[in-house]
Amino acid sequence: MERSVNEKLIDWIKEKVATEYANDISIVLLYGSFLNGTSHSKSDIDCYFIPKTERAYQFANDFIICDIGYDIFPITWTRAADIANLQEALLPLIGDVKILYYSSEEDLHRFTQLQTILKSNLADKEKSYAAARQRVDNAYHIYRCTQNSAAPSVIHKNAGLIIMTLAEAVALYHHTYYHYGLKRQFSDLQKIPGIPEQIWKEYLHVICADNAEDRLSHCGRMLQTVCHHLNIQIPSASGRDPLLQAEPLQNIPRQVDYPALAAFYEEVCSTFNKIYVCCESGNAILAYLSAVCLQEDLDYIYNHLGARPYNLIEAFHFHDLDLLCNNARTIEKDLVDFIANGGVFLKKYDSFEAFALAAATLPPEAFPEK
């Protein structure tokens, strides 16, 4: 049976690191849908490495094979420790991984110690509560910023950020996290023992809302319910604070960074695919969450890389996913054309073999540090 591109790529990663970066990379790890069994036909592999030397960063790479975007990226030991200490929402990157390569027994031990620390922190009542409280504070800040925005697109996007952050807070409070990431966040939230139904119902109401006002209103109710469940006292969620403002899209002339835009698209091509698959399968919840994440990225490349403004999220309607799907395809095509008009070519290959040949023959600067 012919092996899949993902299987071939995993073997390529292991061999490439062992033969060319053995003294530069401490450890290489696989996580995500390909590993946990939730992948689909357009799924990539999720892979990162921890550098040992500056040269290791040359291994970082974004590329597209058979219309699937791949991102092999570095995480420092310091950031990995922050994740283990519950400072970031990326706990599966420590707790749910397969080790593809390690440079030494010392490097392996150092990583497994982080896994032990993660488990210990989750089990520790004070540490898990502090982490949950921090997530609630983050969600509250986003909520207050959103109240000061009149732009429906900002509300639609930030509402998703709020419910994802509050769901994470609830999981941490109950000494756990979402092992399957956003793909099963809603269903796994429902399964946490002892949480009020109102929490996950408001989460769903936010996604089902027909307009920005209702979406923000249900965010406020979810925030209040989560605070009550966690016994957290925060200021009233009503009213407006002029000191808090949502980050606007910067309507000023700026230079376009076409190479950075190409690398961005090579990475988020997989998010576009995720949206298409969700729309085709009728998975409205994950379609919304994925669109929120992609909108955040699209806003970033407009503000910082000189891309055109793209409004993806306002096309989301719970009962008509075709609108989102069509809007995503329009935006994707326009972004690809925009990059091409800038004279930058995407690292895009029709087969794994074509990718492997290019990777073997092109100099390291063709696969630059992220």
N, C-alpha and C positions, 0 to 999 in steps of 0.2 A: 504494500500500500504506500502511495506517495505521501511523504511527510509534509506537514503544513509549513507555510512560511514561518509561522511562530516557532515551531519546533526547530527548523533549520537555523533561525536567528539565535535561538538560545545556545545551540551548539557553537555557532560562530562567535558569540560573545565570550563563552568560556575559553575557546581556543585562542581568540585574539588577546585576551587579557593574560592568559598563561604564557603565551609566546612573546608578546611585545610589551606588556605592562606589569610583568611579575614583580618588579621592584618598585612600582609606582602606585599600585592600587591595593588597598588593604583588604577589601572584601566587596563582592558583587552579589546583589540580592534581587530576587524576583518576588513580586507581590501582585495582588489584584485579580481580575476576573479569570485570566488564563490559568492561574494557580488554584483559585477557589471554586472553579466549576460554574461560574456565572457568565462565561464568555458567549459571544454570538459570532456569526460569520464575519463581521466587520471589526471584531475586537483586536486590539494590539496586545503586546505584552508590556507589562509595567516593570521597569528595571532601573535600579540605581546602583551607584557604587560610592564607596568612601575613599577619597584620595589619600595617598601617602606622600606624594610629591607634587610639585607644580606641573610636572609633565603629565600627570594623570588626567588633568583637565582636557588634554587633547582627545581623550576617549569619549568625552561628552559629544552627543550627536543627535540631530533630528533629521529624519528622512521619511520618505513615503514609498512603500512597496505595495503594489497591487491596490492602490487607492486607500491604503491604511496607513495612518500616521504613526510614527514611532518616536519615542523620546527616551534616550539613555542619558541620565543626568546625575550629577554629583551631589552628595550631601556630606558635609563635614562631620567629623566626630562630635564637634560641639553641638551642631544642630541635632544630630541623632540623640545626644544626651538630653537636649531640651524636649524632644518628642517623648522620650522615656519618662521624663519628669512632668509629663502632662501639660506642657506649655503650648503644644500645637495640636491641630485636629488631624494629625496624620498617624495615629497610633498603629494602624495596620502595617505601616512601613517598618515597625520594629516587632510587633507581635505576631504578624501573619505573613511570614516570608519563607522562601526557600533559598538557601545559600548556594549560589552557583560557583563561587570561587572564593578562597581566602589565601592570603599571602603567607601567613604563618599561624602557628598554634596560638601565639600571643594575640594576633588580630581576631581570630575566632573566639577566643576567651573574652576579649574585650567586648565583642558584640553580644555574646550570650549573657554577659553580665548586664548589658543594657536591657535585655529581655527580662532578666530577673528583677531589675530595678522597676521596670514598667509594671510587672505583676504586683510587686510590693507596694508601689504607689497607689495602684488601683484598690488594693485591699485596705490601705491605710485610710481610716475614716476622715481624719483631718486633711490629709493631702488631696483626697478625691473631692471632698467638700470645697476646699479652696479652689481647685481647678474648676469645679462646677460653678462656683460663685463668679469666677473670672469670666466664664462664658456668658453668664447672665448679664454681667456688667457690659460685656462687648455687645450683646444683643440689644441691651437698653440704649447704648450709645447710638447704634445704627438706627434704632427706632426713633430716637429724638432727632437725629439728623434728618431722617426721612419726613418727619412731621414738618420740617422747615422747607421742604421741597414742593413746588407746585407742578413738577414734571411727572406725569403718569409713568413714564419709562423708569424713572428713578424709584418710584414707589413699587412698581412691579418687580424690579430687580432686587431692591433692598428687602422686600418682604420675604423673598426666598432666602436671603442671607440670614435674616432674623430667625426664621423657623428652623433652619439647619443648625444654627448656633444654639438655640434653645433645646433642640433635640439632643445635641451633644452634651449640654449641661445636665439634662435628665439622666442620660446614660452614665456619666461620670459620678453623679450623685449616688447611683445604684451600683457603683464599682465595676462598670463595664464600659464597652465602647462598641462601635458598629464594625464588626469584623468584615462585613461585605461592603463597607463604604456607603455611598449614596444609593446604590442599587437597591438595597434592602433597608434603608434607614427608616422609612415609614412602617413597614411590616415589623421590623425588629423593635421599634419604639413601642408598638402595641403589645409586644410580648414581654416587656419588662414588668416583672411582678410588682404589683402595688401602686402603679401610677394611675392617677385619675383619668377616666376616659376623656374628660374635657380637654386634656393636653393634646392627645392625638387627633381628637375631633377638630380642634381649632387649627392644628397643622393642616388637616385636610381642607377645612373651610378656606384657608388662605389660598390654597392651590385652586380650589373650585370657584373662587370669587369672580364675579362678572366684571368688576371695575376696580380701579385703584383705591377708591375710598373704602369699599368693603374689605379689600385685601389688607389695608393698613389697620382697619378696625379689628379684624380677627387677629392680627399680629399683637395688638395691644391686649386682647383677651388671653391669648396664649401666654404672653409675658406675665400677666397677672396670675394666671393659674400655675405656671411653673414656679413663680416666686412663692406663692402660697404653699405649694408642695414641698419646696426646698426650705421653707421657713426663712426666706430672705426678705429683708425690709429694704425697699428701694423707693426713691421719690415717686410721686404719682405719675402715671404714664400719660396724663392728660396735659393739655396746654402746649405752648411753644417756647423754645429757648432760643433767643436770637444769637447766642454765642455758638450754637451748633448749626453747622450748615453742611448739607450734602455736597460732595465734590462735584462741581459742574463740569460739563464738557467745555474745554478751553477753545473758544472761538477766536483764535489768534493765528496768524501765519506761523508756520513752523516747517523745518526741514524734514523731508521724508527719509527715514532710515530703511531703505529697501532691503538690504541684507537681513536686518533684524526682523522685518516683516515676513520675509521668506522663512526664516527659522521659526517664527511664531506660527505661521500657517502649517509648516511641517509637523509641528507639535500638536496643534489643536484640530488638525484634520480628523483625528479620531473622535473628537467631541462632536463635530458635525455629523459623523457617522452614527454616533450614539443617538443623536436627536432623530435622525432618519429612521433608525431601527425602532426607537420608542414610538414614533408617530405611526409607523406601519403596523406595529403590534398592538397599538392602543394603550400603551403604558403612559398615561397622562401625567402621573406623579413624577416619574423619572424624566419625562420630557421637559417638565417645568424646571426641575432642579438642574438639569443639564443646560437648559437655556439660560438660567440665571448665571451659572458659572461661565458660560461662553460670553454672555453679555458683559460680565465683569471684565473679561479679557478684551473684548472688542472696545470697551470704553478706554481701557489702558492703552491700546495701540493707537487710538485716536488722540489721546492726550499726550502721549510720550513718543510715539514713533511716526506720527504724521499721516496716519491712515485716514480714510474718509470716515465720517460718522455713520454707524450702523445701528439701527433700532430693531433688534431681534425680538426682544421679550414681549413687546406690545402685541405681537401676532399670536401669542399663546391664548388659546381658549380651550377650556377643559373638555368641551364636547365637540370640538372641531379642530383636531390636530393637523389637518391638511393645511390650514392657514400657517401654522408654525413651520411645517415641513417646507412649504413653498417659499416662505420668506427666508428660511435658512439656505435653501439652494440658491436663491437670488443673491444673497449676501456672499456666500462662498464663491460663486462665479465672479462677482464683482471684485472681491478681494484678490483672487488669483489673477484676474486681468490687470488689476492695478499694480500688482507686483511685477508682472511680465512687462508692462509698459515702462516700468522703471529700469528695465534691462537686466533684471536678476532672474536667474534660472533656479527653479526648485530642484532639490535633490529627490527626484521621483523616478522610480524604476518599475518596469513591468513584471519583474520576477525577482526572487531572492538571488538567483545566480547573477543577474545584471548588477544588483546592489553589491554583492560580494566582489565581483570583478572591479567595480569602480572603487570600492574601499581598499582593494589590494594595489591598485595602480595609481590612485591619486595621492598627492603629498598630504601630510597631516594638516596643513593650513586649509585644505579643501573641506575639512571637517573641524571647524574652529571651536575653540572653547566657548561655552554658552555665556 
